[in-house]
């Protein structure tokens, strides 16, 4: 039994073809410009190249930290990576407390406990 072609299915198909062309050009989907409606259409697919990337450099702490970071970009050949557009910061369940080297989980909303 064939599914009927609805306008939403046709929009999704057209968007998936755009996504395919974008990835075939060796560009991650996180860099593809999408409207809010388009994001909603492909949300269920969970493409790996849509996920944000965290780049980490392990450099020593010093009074010239900013200059060290700039130099690290050139030293390790990260110029292309540093030039990529930065997506919005993702939300995280855990928050880093700068004063403490520990991760803390946010407190759950107040909920009334039923007593038996």
C-alpha positions as CSV (number, residue, x, y, z in Angstrom):
1,X,0.0,0.0,0.0
2,X,1.5,3.3,-1.1
3,X,1.4,6.4,1.1
4,X,-0.4,9.4,-0.3
5,X,1.8,12.3,-1.2
6,X,1.0,15.1,1.0
7,X,2.5,18.6,0.8
8,X,4.4,18.0,4.0
9,X,5.9,14.7,2.7
10,X,6.9,16.5,-0.5
11,X,8.5,19.4,1.5
12,X,10.4,16.8,3.6
13,X,11.6,15.0,0.5
14,X,12.8,18.2,-1.1
15,X,14.6,19.2,2.1
16,X,16.2,15.7,2.3
17,X,17.5,16.1,-1.3
18,X,19.0,19.5,-0.3
19,X,20.6,17.8,2.8
20,X,22.0,15.1,0.5
21,X,23.5,17.6,-1.9
22,X,25.0,19.5,1.1
23,X,26.6,16.4,2.6
24,X,27.9,15.2,-0.8
25,X,29.7,18.6,-1.1
26,X,31.5,17.4,2.1
27,X,29.8,20.0,4.4
28,X,28.2,19.1,7.7
29,X,24.5,19.7,8.1
30,X,25.2,21.9,11.1
31,X,26.5,24.5,8.7
32,X,23.4,24.4,6.4
33,X,21.0,27.3,6.6
34,X,17.6,26.0,7.7
35,X,14.4,27.8,8.6
36,X,12.6,26.8,11.8
37,X,10.0,24.8,9.8
38,X,12.8,22.9,8.0
39,X,14.5,22.1,11.3
40,X,11.2,20.7,12.5
41,X,10.8,18.6,9.4
42,X,14.1,16.8,9.8
43,X,14.3,16.7,13.6
44,X,13.3,13.1,13.8
45,X,16.2,11.9,11.5
46,X,18.9,12.8,14.0
47,X,21.7,13.3,11.5
48,X,25.2,12.9,13.0
49,X,26.5,15.9,11.0
50,X,23.9,18.1,12.6
51,X,25.3,17.6,16.1
52,X,27.6,20.3,17.4
53,X,31.3,19.7,17.8
54,X,33.4,20.7,20.7
55,X,37.0,21.3,19.9
56,X,39.4,21.0,22.8
57,X,43.0,22.1,23.0
58,X,45.1,21.2,26.0
59,X,47.5,24.1,26.4
60,X,49.2,25.3,29.6
61,X,47.8,28.2,31.6
62,X,49.8,31.4,31.3
63,X,49.4,35.1,31.4
64,X,49.5,35.1,27.6
65,X,46.6,32.6,27.3
66,X,44.8,34.6,24.5
67,X,48.0,34.7,22.4
68,X,48.6,31.0,23.1
69,X,45.2,30.1,21.7
70,X,45.7,32.2,18.6
71,X,49.1,30.6,18.0
72,X,47.6,27.1,18.6
73,X,45.1,27.6,15.7
74,X,48.0,28.1,13.3
75,X,50.3,25.6,15.0
76,X,47.8,22.7,14.8
77,X,46.4,23.6,11.4
78,X,42.9,24.6,12.7
79,X,42.4,27.7,10.6
80,X,39.6,26.2,8.5
81,X,37.9,24.9,11.7
82,X,38.2,28.3,13.4
83,X,36.7,30.0,10.4
84,X,33.5,27.9,10.4
85,X,30.3,29.5,11.5
86,X,29.4,28.9,15.2
87,X,25.9,27.6,15.8
88,X,23.9,28.5,18.8
89,X,25.2,27.1,22.1
90,X,23.4,23.8,22.9
91,X,21.6,23.5,26.2
92,X,23.2,21.2,28.7
93,X,21.7,19.3,31.6
94,X,24.9,19.8,33.6
95,X,26.5,23.2,34.4
96,X,30.1,24.0,35.0
97,X,30.8,26.0,38.1
98,X,34.0,28.0,37.5
99,X,34.8,28.2,41.2
100,X,34.6,24.4,41.5
101,X,36.2,21.7,39.4
102,X,33.0,19.6,39.6
103,X,29.9,19.2,37.4
104,X,26.6,19.8,39.1
105,X,23.2,18.8,38.0
106,X,20.4,21.4,38.1
107,X,17.9,21.0,40.8
108,X,14.6,19.4,39.7
109,X,11.5,21.6,39.9
110,X,9.7,21.5,43.2
111,X,7.3,18.7,43.2
112,X,4.9,17.6,45.9
113,X,5.5,14.1,47.1
114,X,2.4,12.0,47.7
115,X,2.4,10.2,51.0
116,X,0.7,6.9,51.5
